[in-house]
């Protein structure tokens, strides 16, 4: 049976866990029609276009 040899301290445990909870900034690209910054694969909030055609 797997048994730990010694106790893992709170600091060591938390250092290991900290790497998985970091947030990433969303990727931003320019709208080809109006040049406004937007998230890729989403409708542009400024001009309402997506994939070269007007959606909104």
PyMOL commands that set and color helices and strands:
alter all, ss='L'
color gray80, all
select helices_A, chain A and resi 10-21
alter helices_A, ss='H'
color red, helices_A
select strands_A, chain A and resi 28-30+37-39+49-50+53-54
alter strands_A, ss='S'
color yellow, strands_A
deselect
rebuild
show_as cartoon
